[in-house]
Amino acid sequence: MTDLTETEEGWFSDETATFGDRLAGAREALGLAQADLAKRLGVKLKTVVAWENDWSEPRANKLQMVAGLLNVSMRWLLTGEGDGPEDPRASDVQGDLNHVILDLRQMRQEHARLVEQLGRLEKRLRNTLKKEEER
């Protein structure tokens, strides 16, 4: 796997990349805008901008989400070692597949959120009915 920030000679080496460089490269490899990534992570755009500019870094839970969404390892994001993204020039098909995978993950997260919300509503309904029966 290779890094994705372009230099005059091609793709830079892991030794020169920062967390922000790797984050931006992995995001760009998937064809995501900063705003898209922010929305999928549930953070503000300025947060993603700060991460990519190395002004701050995400907490562990967000880092795990970032790695999952970008299909790279947390280790790669932090150190440049481990599973990083493919060279974006390698395959347009891979990019399309990555978009589908990202959409599926997002749908799965939304589904889990809705199931949790449904459970809370059912509990509230049961409690309301129980109170009504006690009257």
N, CA, C and O atoms as a DFTB+ gen file, in Angstrom:
540 C
 N C O
     1  1       0.838      -1.161       0.000
     2  2       0.000       0.000       0.000
     3  2       0.893       1.237       0.000
     4  3       1.978       1.229       0.581
     5  1       0.437       2.281      -0.644
     6  2       1.265       3.468      -0.773
     7  2       0.556       4.691      -0.234
     8  3      -0.668       4.706      -0.102
     9  1       1.343       5.735       0.083
    10  2       0.781       7.003       0.498
    11  2       0.213       7.742      -0.697
    12  3       0.503       7.403      -1.845
    13  1      -0.601       8.756      -0.422
    14  2      -1.343       9.368      -1.501
    15  2      -1.054      10.841      -1.748
    16  3      -1.659      11.415      -2.654
    17  1      -0.188      11.472      -1.017
    18  2       0.081      12.873      -1.265
    19  2       1.123      12.974      -2.369
    20  3       2.160      12.312      -2.319
    21  1       0.842      13.804      -3.361
    22  2       1.699      13.866      -4.531
    23  2       2.854      14.842      -4.333
    24  3       2.682      15.922      -3.768
    25  1       4.015      14.450      -4.799
    26  2       5.180      15.328      -4.861
    27  2       5.613      15.370      -6.314
    28  3       4.974      14.760      -7.171
    29  1       6.689      16.079      -6.597
    30  2       7.171      16.150      -7.970
    31  2       7.566      14.775      -8.494
    32  3       7.392      14.495      -9.680
    33  1       8.087      13.928      -7.643
    34  2       8.529      12.602      -8.071
    35  2       7.409      11.567      -8.069
    36  3       7.597      10.469      -8.594
    37  1       6.261      11.881      -7.501
    38  2       5.176      10.912      -7.406
    39  2       4.609      10.921      -6.010
    40  3       4.371      11.987      -5.442
    41  1       4.389       9.753      -5.450
    42  2       3.784       9.634      -4.123
    43  2       4.872       9.690      -3.073
    44  3       5.904       9.033      -3.204
    45  1       4.640      10.478      -2.025
    46  2       5.686      10.649      -1.021
    47  2       5.844       9.399      -0.184
    48  3       5.015       8.491      -0.219
    49  1       6.916       9.375       0.561
    50  2       7.198       8.211       1.402
    51  2       6.545       8.384       2.766
    52  3       6.182       9.491       3.164
    53  1       6.406       7.285       3.462
    54  2       5.810       7.298       4.795
    55  2       6.608       8.167       5.764
    56  3       6.043       8.731       6.701
    57  1       7.886       8.273       5.548
    58  2       8.737       9.009       6.481
    59  2       8.418      10.501       6.489
    60  3       8.602      11.156       7.515
    61  1       7.948      11.052       5.378
    62  2       7.696      12.486       5.303
    63  2       6.249      12.860       5.558
    64  3       5.937      14.045       5.680
    65  1       5.370      11.899       5.639
    66  2       3.949      12.179       5.789
    67  2       3.573      12.399       7.248
    68  3       4.137      11.783       8.153
    69  1       2.616      13.285       7.455
    70  2       2.053      13.502       8.782
    71  2       0.692      12.820       8.853
    72  3       0.179      12.323       7.850
    73  1       0.120      12.804      10.044
    74  2      -1.226      12.268      10.199
    75  2      -2.180      12.980       9.242
    76  3      -2.966      12.336       8.547
    77  1      -2.107      14.298       9.209
    78  2      -2.992      15.076       8.348
    79  2      -2.812      14.747       6.874
    80  3      -3.785      14.669       6.125
    81  1      -1.559      14.554       6.460
    82  2      -1.282      14.166       5.067
    83  2      -1.942      12.830       4.738
    84  3      -2.584      12.679       3.698
    85  1      -1.773      11.870       5.635
    86  2      -2.338      10.538       5.387
    87  2      -3.864      10.586       5.388
    88  3      -4.510       9.939       4.563
    89  1      -4.437      11.350       6.310
    90  2      -5.898      11.480       6.365
    91  2      -6.421      12.089       5.068
    92  3      -7.364      11.569       4.471
    93  1      -5.812      13.185       4.634
    94  2      -6.254      13.841       3.404
    95  2      -6.076      12.913       2.203
    96  3      -6.945      12.841       1.335
    97  1      -4.954      12.209       2.158
    98  2      -4.702      11.305       1.044
    99  2      -5.700      10.170       0.971
   100  3      -6.200       9.840      -0.105
   101  1      -5.989       9.575       2.111
   102  2      -6.946       8.463       2.140
   103  2      -8.345       8.950       1.771
   104  3      -9.082       8.264       1.063
   105  1      -8.703      10.130       2.254
   106  2     -10.012      10.714       1.927
   107  2     -10.108      10.974       0.426
   108  3     -11.101      10.627      -0.214
   109  1      -9.068      11.586      -0.124
   110  2      -9.065      11.895      -1.549
   111  2      -9.067      10.628      -2.401
   112  3      -9.665      10.605      -3.476
   113  1      -8.408       9.586      -1.932
   114  2      -8.366       8.325      -2.681
   115  2      -9.762       7.740      -2.859
   116  3     -10.031       7.029      -3.827
   117  1     -10.644       8.046      -1.915
   118  2     -12.020       7.561      -2.008
   119  2     -12.925       8.557      -2.719
   120  3     -14.109       8.293      -2.929
   121  1     -12.362       9.702      -3.087
   122  2     -13.157      10.713      -3.777
   123  2     -14.102      11.465      -2.861
   124  3     -15.114      12.001      -3.312
   125  1     -13.778      11.508      -1.580
   126  2     -14.628      12.200      -0.620
   127  2     -14.150      13.629      -0.413
   128  3     -12.948      13.883      -0.342
   129  1     -15.078      14.547      -0.319
   130  2     -14.760      15.917       0.067
   131  2     -14.631      15.969       1.582
   132  3     -15.119      15.082       2.281
   133  1     -13.981      16.992       2.082
   134  2     -13.855      17.153       3.532
   135  2     -15.234      17.205       4.182
   136  3     -15.443      16.619       5.244
   137  1     -16.167      17.899       3.553
   138  2     -17.517      18.013       4.106
   139  2     -18.206      16.654       4.177
   140  3     -18.937      16.374       5.127
   141  1     -17.971      15.804       3.166
   142  2     -18.563      14.451       3.164
   143  2     -18.033      13.637       4.343
   144  3     -18.797      12.975       5.046
   145  1     -16.723      13.695       4.550
   146  2     -16.126      12.949       5.652
   147  2     -16.656      13.463       6.987
   148  3     -16.980      12.676       7.876
   149  1     -16.741      14.772       7.122
   150  2     -17.246      15.371       8.362
   151  2     -18.666      14.883       8.643
   152  3     -18.989      14.514       9.773
   153  1     -19.495      14.882       7.633
   154  2     -20.886      14.450       7.799
   155  2     -20.963      12.988       8.211
   156  3     -21.726      12.630       9.108
   157  1     -20.176      12.147       7.558
   158  2     -20.202      10.713       7.871
   159  2     -19.682      10.415       9.273
   160  3     -20.084       9.435       9.900
   161  1     -18.780      11.275       9.759
   162  2     -18.226      11.086      11.102
   163  2     -19.040      11.781      12.182
   164  3     -18.847      11.530      13.372
   165  1     -19.944      12.652      11.769
   166  2     -20.734      13.397      12.738
   167  2     -19.936      14.497      13.428
   168  3     -20.161      14.797      14.600
   169  1     -18.996      15.098      12.685
   170  2     -18.198      16.201      13.222
   171  2     -18.355      17.402      12.306
   172  3     -18.886      17.293      11.201
   173  1     -17.886      18.549      12.779
   174  2     -17.958      19.761      11.970
   175  2     -16.851      19.755      10.924
   176  3     -15.808      19.126      11.103
   177  1     -17.099      20.466       9.828
   178  2     -16.112      20.577       8.755
   179  2     -14.797      21.122       9.294
   180  3     -13.725      20.655       8.907
   181  1     -14.871      22.110      10.187
   182  2     -13.634      22.705      10.697
   183  2     -12.802      21.692      11.483
   184  3     -11.585      21.844      11.595
   185  1     -13.445      20.670      12.024
   186  2     -12.719      19.615      12.737
   187  2     -11.876      18.803      11.761
   188  3     -10.702      18.539      12.022
   189  1     -12.470      18.408      10.641
   190  2     -11.727      17.650       9.631
   191  2     -10.599      18.511       9.064
   192  3      -9.492      18.019       8.845
   193  1     -10.874      19.786       8.827
   194  2      -9.838      20.700       8.322
   195  2      -8.676      20.767       9.320
   196  3      -7.512      20.730       8.921
   197  1      -8.989      20.864      10.602
   198  2      -7.942      20.920      11.631
   199  2      -7.122      19.631      11.654
   200  3      -5.900      19.677      11.792
   201  1      -7.781      18.493      11.521
   202  2      -7.063      17.220      11.489
   203  2      -6.118      17.165      10.291
   204  3      -4.954      16.788      10.427
   205  1      -6.625      17.543       9.119
   206  2      -5.812      17.450       7.906
   207  2      -4.662      18.454       7.901
   208  3      -3.649      18.236       7.237
   209  1      -4.814      19.540       8.629
   210  2      -3.742      20.537       8.724
   211  2      -2.834      20.296       9.926
   212  3      -1.951      21.103      10.215
   213  1      -3.054      19.189      10.620
   214  2      -2.252      18.815      11.790
   215  2      -2.337      19.842      12.919
   216  3      -1.390      20.021      13.684
   217  1      -3.477      20.507      13.007
   218  2      -3.708      21.428      14.120
   219  2      -4.235      20.677      15.329
   220  3      -4.082      21.123      16.466
   221  1      -4.856      19.532      15.074
   222  2      -5.347      18.669      16.148
   223  2      -5.482      17.267      15.594
   224  3      -5.359      17.045      14.390
   225  1      -5.739      16.312      16.497
   226  2      -5.947      14.923      16.092
   227  2      -7.230      14.422      16.730
   228  3      -7.621      14.892      17.798
   229  1      -7.884      13.475      16.084
   230  2      -9.128      12.940      16.650
   231  2      -8.869      12.101      17.891
   232  3      -7.783      11.551      18.075
   233  1      -9.885      12.015      18.735
   234  2      -9.818      11.106      19.881
   235  2      -9.867       9.675      19.361
   236  3     -10.169       9.431      18.193
   237  1      -9.568       8.750      20.239
   238  2      -9.450       7.341      19.837
   239  2     -10.722       6.813      19.177
   240  3     -10.647       6.100      18.176
   241  1     -11.886       7.153      19.726
   242  2     -13.128       6.622      19.149
   243  2     -13.368       7.164      17.745
   244  3     -13.832       6.432      16.871
   245  1     -13.056       8.442      17.518
   246  2     -13.217       9.017      16.181
   247  2     -12.143       8.493      15.236
   248  3     -12.393       8.290      14.048
   249  1     -10.957       8.278      15.769
   250  2      -9.876       7.734      14.948
   251  2     -10.272       6.364      14.405
   252  3     -10.010       6.048      13.245
   253  1     -10.899       5.563      15.247
   254  2     -11.348       4.246      14.818
   255  2     -12.408       4.377      13.719
   256  3     -12.396       3.623      12.746
   257  1     -13.317       5.331      13.881
   258  2     -14.340       5.559      12.860
   259  2     -13.707       6.038      11.551
   260  3     -14.090       5.588      10.471
   261  1     -12.740       6.949      11.650
   262  2     -12.058       7.466      10.466
   263  2     -11.399       6.315       9.713
   264  3     -11.560       6.186       8.500
   265  1     -10.663       5.490      10.432
   266  2      -9.972       4.367       9.801
   267  2     -10.970       3.450       9.103
   268  3     -10.732       3.019       7.975
   269  1     -12.075       3.154       9.759
   270  2     -13.088       2.296       9.157
   271  2     -13.706       2.899       7.906
   272  3     -13.863       2.222       6.890
   273  1     -14.056       4.176       7.988
   274  2     -14.667       4.837       6.837
   275  2     -13.711       4.938       5.649
   276  3     -14.126       4.825       4.495
   277  1     -12.441       5.151       5.940
   278  2     -11.461       5.323       4.869
   279  2     -10.805       4.013       4.457
   280  3      -9.978       3.981       3.546
   281  1     -11.178       2.940       5.130
   282  2     -10.676       1.606       4.800
   283  2      -9.156       1.512       4.924
   284  3      -8.482       0.932       4.073
   285  1      -8.633       2.096       6.007
   286  2      -7.204       2.028       6.318
   287  2      -7.082       1.635       7.786
   288  3      -8.059       1.702       8.532
   289  1      -5.905       1.233       8.197
   290  2      -5.723       0.873       9.603
   291  2      -5.442       2.132      10.426
   292  3      -4.919       3.121       9.912
   293  1      -5.797       2.078      11.706
   294  2      -5.483       3.183      12.605
   295  2      -3.972       3.361      12.679
   296  3      -3.469       4.484      12.729
   297  1      -3.265       2.255      12.686
   298  2      -1.800       2.303      12.736
   299  2      -1.241       3.071      11.545
   300  3      -0.309       3.861      11.693
   301  1      -1.810       2.840      10.365
   302  2      -1.333       3.549       9.183
   303  2      -1.606       5.046       9.307
   304  3      -0.749       5.866       8.980
   305  1      -2.803       5.400       9.780
   306  2      -3.115       6.821       9.931
   307  2      -2.129       7.510      10.874
   308  3      -1.690       8.631      10.615
   309  1      -1.790       6.838      11.956
   310  2      -0.918       7.445      12.962
   311  2       0.558       7.402      12.594
   312  3       1.290       8.355      12.860
   313  1       1.004       6.304      11.985
   314  2       2.449       6.121      11.778
   315  2       2.870       5.943      10.327
   316  3       4.051       6.076      10.007
   317  1       1.935       5.650       9.460
   318  2       2.289       5.353       8.072
   319  2       2.642       3.903       7.855
   320  3       2.962       3.510       6.734
   321  1       2.592       3.089       8.910
   322  2       2.880       1.666       8.799
   323  2       1.572       0.890       8.871
   324  3       0.664       1.263       9.614
   325  1       1.479      -0.162       8.119
   326  2       0.262      -0.967       8.141
   327  2      -0.547      -0.752       6.878
   328  3      -0.026      -0.305       5.857
   329  1      -1.833      -1.077       6.961
   330  2      -2.699      -1.051       5.788
   331  2      -3.181       0.353       5.489
   332  3      -3.982       0.925       6.228
   333  1      -2.680       0.899       4.391
   334  2      -3.108       2.203       3.900
   335  2      -3.886       2.030       2.615
   336  3      -4.118       0.906       2.171
   337  1      -4.284       3.116       2.024
   338  2      -5.068       3.034       0.782
   339  2      -4.201       2.670      -0.414
   340  3      -2.981       2.837      -0.405
   341  1      -4.859       2.178      -1.422
   342  2      -4.180       1.894      -2.681
   343  2      -3.895       3.208      -3.396
   344  3      -4.562       4.213      -3.153
   345  1      -2.917       3.192      -4.263
   346  2      -2.631       4.335      -5.120
   347  2      -3.906       4.638      -5.915
   348  3      -4.423       3.745      -6.587
   349  1      -4.426       5.871      -5.858
   350  2      -5.700       6.157      -6.533
   351  2      -5.622       5.995      -8.044
   352  3      -6.651       5.885      -8.710
   353  1      -4.428       5.980      -8.579
   354  2      -4.286       5.795     -10.020
   355  2      -4.464       4.331     -10.396
   356  3      -4.580       4.004     -11.577
   357  1      -4.487       3.434      -9.390
   358  2      -4.505       2.001      -9.660
   359  2      -5.807       1.529     -10.304
   360  3      -5.780       0.714     -11.226
   361  1      -6.936       2.029      -9.831
   362  2      -8.182       1.482     -10.342
   363  2      -9.370       2.377     -10.017
   364  3      -9.601       2.729      -8.860
   365  1     -10.121       2.742     -11.056
   366  2     -11.360       3.482     -10.841
   367  2     -12.419       2.571     -10.249
   368  3     -13.270       3.020      -9.482
   369  1     -12.369       1.297     -10.601
   370  2     -13.333       0.341     -10.074
   371  2     -13.197       0.245      -8.561
   372  3     -14.198       0.193      -7.846
   373  1     -11.976       0.222      -8.079
   374  2     -11.749       0.154      -6.636
   375  2     -12.387       1.355      -5.948
   376  3     -12.983       1.213      -4.880
   377  1     -12.266       2.538      -6.552
   378  2     -12.879       3.736      -5.990
   379  2     -14.388       3.606      -5.917
   380  3     -15.004       3.987      -4.921
   381  1     -14.983       3.067      -6.974
   382  2     -16.429       2.852      -6.976
   383  2     -16.836       1.867      -5.886
   384  3     -17.824       2.079      -5.183
   385  1     -16.069       0.791      -5.753
   386  2     -16.359      -0.197      -4.716
   387  2     -16.220       0.413      -3.323
   388  3     -17.014       0.124      -2.427
   389  1     -15.208       1.254      -3.152
   390  2     -15.022       1.902      -1.856
   391  2     -16.198       2.805      -1.517
   392  3     -16.607       2.880      -0.358
   393  1     -16.745       3.493      -2.519
   394  2     -17.920       4.327      -2.285
   395  2     -19.105       3.479      -1.834
   396  3     -19.833       3.852      -0.914
   397  1     -19.288       2.344      -2.483
   398  2     -20.384       1.444      -2.112
   399  2     -20.180       0.947      -0.678
   400  3     -21.128       0.911       0.106
   401  1     -18.969       0.574      -0.342
   402  2     -18.671       0.100       1.010
   403  2     -18.932       1.208       2.026
   404  3     -19.517       0.959       3.081
   405  1     -18.502       2.423       1.713
   406  2     -18.749       3.546       2.619
   407  2     -20.243       3.781       2.803
   408  3     -20.708       4.004       3.921
   409  1     -20.994       3.731       1.703
   410  2     -22.438       3.917       1.796
   411  2     -23.082       2.821       2.642
   412  3     -23.972       3.096       3.447
   413  1     -22.631       1.576       2.459
   414  2     -23.172       0.474       3.260
   415  2     -22.866       0.668       4.743
   416  3     -23.732       0.449       5.591
   417  1     -21.643       1.076       5.055
   418  2     -21.281       1.317       6.456
   419  2     -22.133       2.424       7.053
   420  3     -22.600       2.326       8.188
   421  1     -22.329       3.488       6.263
   422  2     -23.138       4.595       6.748
   423  2     -24.577       4.139       6.985
   424  3     -25.192       4.513       7.984
   425  1     -25.109       3.339       6.076
   426  2     -26.471       2.826       6.230
   427  2     -26.562       1.928       7.463
   428  3     -27.551       1.973       8.194
   429  1     -25.528       1.113       7.694
   430  2     -25.512       0.229       8.848
   431  2     -25.524       1.038      10.142
   432  3     -26.230       0.697      11.091
   433  1     -24.737       2.112      10.171
   434  2     -24.710       2.970      11.354
   435  2     -26.055       3.643      11.569
   436  3     -26.544       3.723      12.696
   437  1     -26.656       4.128      10.479
   438  2     -27.966       4.762      10.572
   439  2     -29.013       3.748      11.026
   440  3     -29.880       4.070      11.838
   441  1     -28.935       2.536      10.509
   442  2     -29.869       1.481      10.911
   443  2     -29.750       1.205      12.408
   444  3     -30.760       1.103      13.105
   445  1     -28.533       1.086      12.894
   446  2     -28.320       0.836      14.321
   447  2     -28.879       1.979      15.159
   448  3     -29.481       1.750      16.208
   449  1     -28.679       3.207      14.697
   450  2     -29.210       4.367      15.421
   451  2     -30.738       4.325      15.453
   452  3     -31.346       4.603      16.486
   453  1     -31.354       3.980      14.326
   454  2     -32.810       3.918      14.262
   455  2     -33.367       2.780      15.125
   456  3     -34.401       2.944      15.772
   457  1     -32.692       1.641      15.136
   458  2     -33.123       0.523      15.980
   459  2     -33.073       0.939      17.452
   460  3     -33.984       0.631      18.220
   461  1     -32.018       1.630      17.834
   462  2     -31.895       2.098      19.217
   463  2     -33.011       3.090      19.544
   464  3     -33.605       3.029      20.621
   465  1     -33.291       3.994      18.623
   466  2     -34.359       4.973      18.831
   467  2     -35.709       4.266      18.927
   468  3     -36.540       4.632      19.759
   469  1     -35.935       3.263      18.090
   470  2     -37.181       2.501      18.130
   471  2     -37.345       1.805      19.480
   472  3     -38.441       1.790      20.039
   473  1     -36.276       1.236      19.999
   474  2     -36.326       0.584      21.307
   475  2     -36.698       1.569      22.405
   476  3     -37.486       1.238      23.290
   477  1     -36.146       2.769      22.359
   478  2     -36.493       3.786      23.364
   479  2     -37.963       4.180      23.260
   480  3     -38.632       4.363      24.277
   481  1     -38.465       4.312      22.028
   482  2     -39.868       4.674      21.838
   483  2     -40.803       3.569      22.330
   484  3     -41.831       3.847      22.948
   485  1     -40.442       2.320      22.054
   486  2     -41.252       1.199      22.530
   487  2     -41.297       1.170      24.054
   488  3     -42.354       0.935      24.640
   489  1     -40.172       1.406      24.688
   490  2     -40.113       1.427      26.147
   491  2     -40.976       2.558      26.698
   492  3     -41.701       2.385      27.678
   493  1     -40.884       3.710      26.056
   494  2     -41.698       4.846      26.487
   495  2     -43.186       4.540      26.337
   496  3     -43.986       4.891      27.204
   497  1     -43.553       3.886      25.236
   498  2     -44.948       3.515      25.000
   499  2     -45.429       2.528      26.056
   500  3     -46.530       2.668      26.588
   501  1     -44.582       1.506      26.365
   502  2     -44.950       0.535      27.398
   503  2     -45.160       1.222      28.751
   504  3     -46.122       0.930      29.460
   505  1     -44.266       2.122      29.095
   506  2     -44.386       2.837      30.368
   507  2     -45.634       3.702      30.400
   508  3     -46.304       3.783      31.429
   509  1     -45.950       4.344      29.298
   510  2     -47.148       5.176      29.220
   511  2     -48.403       4.325      29.356
   512  3     -49.330       4.689      30.080
   513  1     -48.432       3.185      28.656
   514  2     -49.586       2.282      28.750
   515  2     -49.727       1.719      30.167
   516  3     -50.841       1.585      30.674
   517  1     -48.623       1.396      30.791
   518  2     -48.638       0.859      32.148
   519  2     -49.199       1.896      33.113
   520  3     -50.005       1.563      33.981
   521  1     -48.780       3.149      32.968
   522  2     -49.290       4.225      33.822
   523  2     -50.783       4.416      33.605
   524  3     -51.532       4.654      34.553
   525  1     -51.213       4.310      32.346
   526  2     -52.621       4.480      32.012
   527  2     -53.454       3.360      32.640
   528  3     -54.561       3.606      33.119
   529  1     -52.927       2.129      32.639
   530  2     -53.632       0.994      33.229
   531  2     -53.750       1.134      34.746
   532  3     -54.722       0.675      35.347
   533  1     -52.760       1.765      35.351
   534  2     -52.759       1.931      36.810
   535  2     -53.761       2.982      37.281
   536  3     -54.088       3.038      38.466
   537  1     -54.238       3.796      36.380
   538  2     -55.191       4.855      36.761
   539  2     -56.540       4.331      37.034
   540  3     -57.445       5.098      37.365
